[in-house]
Amino acid sequence: MSRRLGEITFGAIGACFGITGGIFALSVHYHPSFTEPYIGIILSILGLIGAFVVGFRKRVGSALMIASGIGGLISLHQLYALAGTLLIGAGLLALAKKPGDPVTE
């Protein structure tokens, strides 16, 4: 198993920013719909799961992170901009890295 420290780190940081954005949206009543911040938080947790799954199953983890990033951008707009960028970037990075790439330390 090759180490995917960059994807895991970017995905976990993006998910933490997403959870923070969702909690902020709940606290300031950012959306008229009450369920959208909860959807953003659930998608962030899904992105966090994807960040840890990418170490074992690259395509599943990257699909979870990309879906979480896109869904969070749709649900929370500006509050999910940083988290969505990090999650989508980590998902694309996981897809782009070949399994035989050497690990640099």
KEMI-486274 format. One record per atom (N, C-alpha, C, O): x, y, z. Coordinates in steps of 0.02 Angstrom, whole numbers, plus 50000, padded with zeros to 5 digits. Layout:
XYZ...
END
This chain:
500424994150000500005000050000500455006250000500875007050044500355010549952500735016649951500415021749998499805021850006500835025850027500565030850074500285036650034500575038849985499735039150056499395044750025499285050250077498715052150091499835052550105499805057350159499495064050137499125067050175499655066250077499385072650053498635072550045498295077250065498375067150015497655066650006497295066150072496765069250082497575062150118497255061450184497255068050222496755069850253497815071650219497875077950255497405083250225497035086450263497415084150160496965089050129496235087250140495825091750153496065080950134495375078850145495145079950216494585082350227495565078350265495375079250335495315086650353494855088550388495785090750329495745097950343495125100850309494775104950340494985098850247494395101350213493755099250248493285103250253493725093150273493135090850309493045094750375492485096350394493595096250409493545100150471493295107250456492885109850494493545110250403493285116850383492545116450364492165121050378492345111050332491635110150314491195109550375490645112450377491415105650424491015104950485490975111650521490445113450548491525115450522491525122050553491045126750516490675130550548491055126550450490595130750411489875128850423489435133250426489725122450429489045120250442488805122450511488235124550518489235121950561489055124150628488955131750629488505134250663489375135350593489295142550589488635144350555488295148950576488455140650502487825141950468487225140650513486725144150509487285135650557486755134350605486705139850657486155141750677487275142450679487265147250733487025154150711486725157750751487145156050649486935162750626486315162550581486125167550552486005156650575485415155850533485555158350462485195162550436486075155650433486325157750367485815156250312485745160250265485475150650316485005148650264484295148950289484165147750348483825150650245483125150450265482895143250277482445142050318483195138650241483025131650252483435128950310484035130150313483105125550355483445123250415483865117050403484305115450443483735113350348484085107050338484745107750300485165103250304484855113250265485455113850224486105113850265486585110750243486145117150323486755116550363486885109350387487455107150390486345105750403486435098850424486685094550366487095090050375486435095950307486685092250248487415093750237487805089150220487625099950247488335101750240488775098150291489325095950276488515097550353488895094050405488945086550389489475083550397488395083650366488395076450348488875075250289489245070350289488875079750240489335079050184490065079850205490505076650177490185084150254490865084850280491105078550315491675076450308490655075450352490825069050384490955063750332491405059550339490555063850278490665059150223491355060450190491695055750171491545066750183492205068450156492765066250202493295064050179492655066650268493155064250316493235056750311493795054150316492695053150303492725045950293493105044450228493525039850227492955048150176493305047150112494045048550117494445045250084494235053450160494945054950168495315049050199495905047950183494995045450243495335039750274495275033350232495695028950237494745032850192494665027050148495145027250090495325022050063495365033250070495805033950011496465030250021496795028549972496665028950082497265025150094497205017850075497705014550060496595015250076496485008150060496175007249991496385002849953495675011149976495325010749912495315017749881494915022049899495765018649834495885025349805495265028149771495085033949784494945024349729494375026949691493765028349734493415033249724493635024049782493055025049827493165031349869492715035449876493755031949898493905037749940493895044249901493635049349925494175044149841494175050249801493465052049778493295057949774493055047149762492365048549743491975051549801491565056049792492095048949862491755051849921491965059049933491555063249949492615060449925492845067349937492595072149883492395077749899492595069949820492355074349767491605075549774491375081249766491225070349789490505071149799490355075549859489895079649857490735074849912490645079049971490805086349956490445090849978491335087549918491515094349901490995097749857490815103549869490755094249807490255097149762489585098149798489275103349791489375093149835488745093649872488765099049925488275102649934489335099849959489395105050009489385111949978489095116650006489695112749919489685119149885488975120949863488785126849863488585115949845487895117249825487475119149886487045123549882487595115849943487155117050001487355123250041486915126850065488005124550050488215130050094488555135850058488765140650091488635135549994488905140949953489575143649979490075140049979489585149950002490205153250021490515150250084491125150250091490105147650128490375144850190490745138350179491105136050223490655135350121490975128950106491515129750052491765124850026491685135950035492145137149980492835134149993493105130749950493125135450051493785132750067493755125150075494185121550049493255122750111493185115550121493065111950055493365106650043492645114650013492505111549948493115111349904493235106349870493505116749904494115116949864494615111649888494915108149847494695111149953495165106149980494935099049967495335094749948494285097749976494025090949965494055088949892494255083349876493865093449847493885091849776494615091049754494775086549715495055095349778495765094849761496065088349785496455085149749495895086249846496165079949873495895074049834496255069149822495255074349814494975068849775495295068349706495435062849683495415073949674495745073849609496475071749614496735068349570496795073749669497485071749680497535064149689498005060949666497055061349724497045054049735496935050349669497225045049658496515053149626496405049949561496995050649515497135046149474497355056249521497905057449474498545053649493498945052249449498635052149556499255048749577499225041349557498735037849572499735039149524499765032149503499985027749561500345030049605499765021349561499945017049617500685015649623500925014349678501055016049568501765014549570502215020549584502825019949582501915026349597502315032249610502735031349674502475028749724503375033349672503785032549733503565037449786503335042949771503645035449848503465039649904504075043749922504615041049935503985050349924504535054749943504455056750015503905058350038504995056650052504955058550122505395064450137505435066750194
END
